[in-house]
Amino acid sequence: MGKTGLVYHPAYLDHDMGAGHPESSHRLRAIMQQLAQSGTAARLTQIQPREAEDEWITQIHTASYLAMLKSHAPTNGRVSLDPDTSMSPGSLTAAYLAAGGALAAVDVIMSRQVDHVFCAVRPPGHHAEAGRSMGFCLFNNVAIAARYVQKKYGFTRVLIVDWDVHHGNGTQHSFETDPSVLFFSTHQYPHYPGTGGVTERGKGAGEGFTINVPMEAGEGDEEYRAVFLKSLVPAADAFKPEFVIVSAGFDAHKDDPLASMGLTEEGYADLTGIVAGIAKRHAGGRMLSSLEGGYHLTALAASVDRHIQALLAA
């Protein structure tokens, strides 16, 4: 059994996209309350995030995009960035701490204080493109962490597994020409953002290092487990990742209001175990997961709890 860490900061609650928006601070409140009540929180190593340095953010995002976010950050009210995404006065700090939470998690894993970390962060990240916000996301937290692993610690092979119900377009585009990052995604298809077809396999030197497995509405634990065992495990075993990162969205849950999939909390625990097994075989157990979607508060909190319990047991 490995040691597991938790990244959290109350500043994540200060990112506010307005009343009724599904990506709200209530998500983290529900998660933290569940972890406290179940006793899981007491078993975790608490990790303080830092604000990510611009030099790491600009490994993934353009300097002009970063400058735009800084210039648009409001001192009151909200500023709309796209139809789904806006900034409040607390948003930019929260975004810096979300990306920096992933970097702090990498550091703690690399120092062997823990084997794996769950980052309870917001805003989420996997839709954020190099030059624009999208789909509730400002900075692509997992993509920034992947480059940090490579540039700071010298690893050459990073696996990113994205089981969010929406395709991680931003993450795919960050690495689609890069054979040093294997990107594997399951997602409801066709569904927002419309990318992630099976023919999207990477480009140039990166061809074959993007694996998209579109899922049909209604598929659940059994189908996901089969896909992970049939498609992810052989690809990961051939790739031999030195570090494993999960875009951990919990919106493929059967109760989620923004999608139509059938996963349960136990299904997420199974997927966690499969990915943790890959990390144990090839990466010395090194595994970071970062919160993406999940919008049914009870289902989200319970799924995160089971995900972390599965990490603790790995």
MOBELBEL-V747417 format. One record per backbone hydrogen bond with DSSP energy under -0.5 kcal/mol. CO is the residue of the C=O (numbers start at 0). NH is the residue of the N-H. E is the energy in kcal/mol with one decimal. If there is no record, write none. Layout:
BEGIN
co:CO nh:NH e:E
co:CO nh:NH e:E
END
This chain:
BEGIN
co:2 nh:114 e:-2.6
co:2 nh:115 e:-1.8
co:3 nh:44 e:-2.2
co:4 nh:117 e:-2.5
co:5 nh:7 e:-0.5
co:5 nh:46 e:-2.9
co:6 nh:119 e:-2.4
co:8 nh:11 e:-2.1
co:9 nh:12 e:-1.7
co:10 nh:13 e:-1.4
co:11 nh:14 e:-0.8
co:13 nh:15 e:-0.7
co:13 nh:89 e:-0.7
co:17 nh:20 e:-1.9
co:21 nh:23 e:-1.6
co:23 nh:26 e:-1.6
co:24 nh:28 e:-2.1
co:25 nh:29 e:-2.4
co:26 nh:30 e:-2.0
co:27 nh:31 e:-2.9
co:28 nh:32 e:-2.2
co:29 nh:33 e:-2.3
co:30 nh:34 e:-2.6
co:31 nh:35 e:-1.8
co:32 nh:36 e:-2.5
co:33 nh:37 e:-2.5
co:34 nh:38 e:-0.7
co:34 nh:40 e:-2.4
co:39 nh:42 e:-1.7
co:40 nh:43 e:-1.6
co:43 nh:45 e:-0.6
co:44 nh:5 e:-2.6
co:46 nh:7 e:-1.0
co:52 nh:55 e:-1.5
co:52 nh:56 e:-1.8
co:53 nh:57 e:-2.7
co:55 nh:58 e:-1.3
co:56 nh:59 e:-1.6
co:56 nh:60 e:-2.9
co:61 nh:65 e:-2.0
co:62 nh:66 e:-2.3
co:63 nh:67 e:-2.0
co:64 nh:68 e:-2.3
co:65 nh:69 e:-2.1
co:66 nh:70 e:-2.3
co:67 nh:71 e:-2.0
co:68 nh:72 e:-1.3
co:78 nh:86 e:-2.6
co:81 nh:84 e:-0.7
co:84 nh:80 e:-3.0
co:84 nh:81 e:-1.9
co:86 nh:78 e:-2.4
co:87 nh:90 e:-1.8
co:87 nh:91 e:-0.5
co:89 nh:93 e:-1.8
co:90 nh:94 e:-2.6
co:91 nh:95 e:-2.4
co:92 nh:96 e:-2.4
co:93 nh:97 e:-2.1
co:94 nh:98 e:-2.4
co:95 nh:51 e:-2.3
co:95 nh:99 e:-2.4
co:96 nh:100 e:-1.8
co:97 nh:101 e:-1.4
co:98 nh:102 e:-1.6
co:99 nh:103 e:-2.7
co:100 nh:104 e:-2.1
co:101 nh:105 e:-2.1
co:102 nh:106 e:-2.3
co:103 nh:107 e:-2.2
co:104 nh:108 e:-2.4
co:105 nh:109 e:-3.0
co:106 nh:110 e:-1.7
co:107 nh:112 e:-1.7
co:107 nh:113 e:-0.9
co:108 nh:111 e:-1.6
co:114 nh:286 e:-1.7
co:115 nh:4 e:-2.9
co:116 nh:118 e:-0.5
co:116 nh:288 e:-3.0
co:117 nh:6 e:-2.4
co:117 nh:119 e:-0.8
co:118 nh:120 e:-1.7
co:118 nh:290 e:-2.4
co:123 nh:137 e:-0.9
co:124 nh:127 e:-1.8
co:125 nh:169 e:-1.2
co:125 nh:170 e:-1.3
co:128 nh:131 e:-0.5
co:129 nh:61 e:-2.5
co:131 nh:128 e:-2.2
co:133 nh:136 e:-2.0
co:136 nh:133 e:-1.6
co:138 nh:140 e:-1.6
co:139 nh:143 e:-2.5
co:140 nh:144 e:-2.0
co:141 nh:145 e:-2.3
co:142 nh:146 e:-2.1
co:143 nh:147 e:-2.0
co:144 nh:148 e:-2.5
co:145 nh:149 e:-1.7
co:146 nh:150 e:-3.4
co:147 nh:151 e:-2.6
co:147 nh:152 e:-0.8
co:148 nh:152 e:-0.9
co:148 nh:154 e:-1.2
co:149 nh:153 e:-1.2
co:156 nh:241 e:-3.0
co:156 nh:242 e:-0.9
co:157 nh:181 e:-2.2
co:158 nh:160 e:-0.5
co:158 nh:244 e:-2.9
co:159 nh:161 e:-0.5
co:159 nh:183 e:-2.8
co:160 nh:162 e:-0.6
co:160 nh:246 e:-2.8
co:161 nh:185 e:-2.1
co:164 nh:187 e:-1.9
co:166 nh:168 e:-1.9
co:167 nh:171 e:-2.5
co:168 nh:172 e:-2.7
co:169 nh:173 e:-1.6
co:170 nh:174 e:-1.1
co:171 nh:174 e:-0.8
co:171 nh:175 e:-0.9
co:174 nh:177 e:-2.1
co:175 nh:202 e:-3.2
co:176 nh:178 e:-0.6
co:177 nh:180 e:-1.1
co:179 nh:157 e:-2.3
co:180 nh:182 e:-0.6
co:181 nh:159 e:-3.0
co:181 nh:183 e:-0.6
co:182 nh:210 e:-3.2
co:183 nh:161 e:-3.1
co:184 nh:212 e:-3.1
co:186 nh:214 e:-3.2
co:190 nh:193 e:-2.3
co:191 nh:166 e:-0.6
co:196 nh:199 e:-1.8
co:198 nh:200 e:-1.2
co:200 nh:207 e:-3.5
co:200 nh:208 e:-0.6
co:200 nh:209 e:-1.2
co:201 nh:200 e:-0.5
co:202 nh:205 e:-2.4
co:203 nh:206 e:-1.8
co:205 nh:208 e:-2.3
co:208 nh:182 e:-2.7
co:209 nh:211 e:-0.5
co:210 nh:184 e:-2.6
co:211 nh:213 e:-0.5
co:212 nh:186 e:-1.1
co:214 nh:188 e:-2.4
co:215 nh:218 e:-2.1
co:218 nh:261 e:-2.9
co:219 nh:223 e:-2.8
co:220 nh:224 e:-2.6
co:221 nh:225 e:-2.0
co:222 nh:226 e:-2.2
co:223 nh:227 e:-2.6
co:224 nh:228 e:-2.4
co:225 nh:229 e:-2.6
co:226 nh:230 e:-3.1
co:226 nh:231 e:-1.2
co:227 nh:232 e:-2.6
co:230 nh:234 e:-1.1
co:231 nh:235 e:-3.1
co:232 nh:236 e:-2.7
co:233 nh:237 e:-1.8
co:234 nh:238 e:-2.0
co:235 nh:239 e:-2.8
co:242 nh:158 e:-2.4
co:243 nh:287 e:-2.5
co:244 nh:160 e:-2.8
co:245 nh:247 e:-1.2
co:245 nh:289 e:-2.6
co:246 nh:162 e:-1.4
co:246 nh:163 e:-0.6
co:246 nh:248 e:-1.5
co:247 nh:291 e:-1.9
co:249 nh:252 e:-0.7
co:251 nh:262 e:-2.2
co:252 nh:255 e:-1.7
co:255 nh:258 e:-0.8
co:259 nh:217 e:-2.2
co:261 nh:220 e:-0.7
co:262 nh:253 e:-2.9
co:263 nh:267 e:-2.0
co:264 nh:268 e:-1.9
co:265 nh:269 e:-2.2
co:266 nh:270 e:-2.4
co:267 nh:271 e:-2.5
co:268 nh:272 e:-2.2
co:269 nh:273 e:-2.1
co:270 nh:274 e:-2.5
co:271 nh:275 e:-2.9
co:272 nh:276 e:-1.8
co:273 nh:277 e:-1.6
co:274 nh:278 e:-2.3
co:275 nh:279 e:-2.4
co:276 nh:280 e:-2.3
co:277 nh:281 e:-2.1
co:278 nh:282 e:-2.2
co:278 nh:284 e:-2.7
co:282 nh:285 e:-2.1
co:285 nh:243 e:-1.6
co:286 nh:116 e:-1.7
co:287 nh:245 e:-2.7
co:288 nh:118 e:-3.0
co:289 nh:247 e:-2.1
co:292 nh:249 e:-2.3
co:294 nh:296 e:-0.7
co:295 nh:299 e:-3.5
co:296 nh:300 e:-2.5
co:297 nh:301 e:-2.3
co:298 nh:302 e:-2.4
co:299 nh:303 e:-2.7
co:300 nh:304 e:-2.1
co:301 nh:305 e:-2.1
co:302 nh:306 e:-2.5
co:303 nh:307 e:-2.7
co:304 nh:308 e:-2.5
co:305 nh:309 e:-2.3
co:306 nh:310 e:-1.7
co:307 nh:311 e:-2.7
co:308 nh:312 e:-1.6
co:309 nh:313 e:-0.7
co:310 nh:313 e:-0.9
END
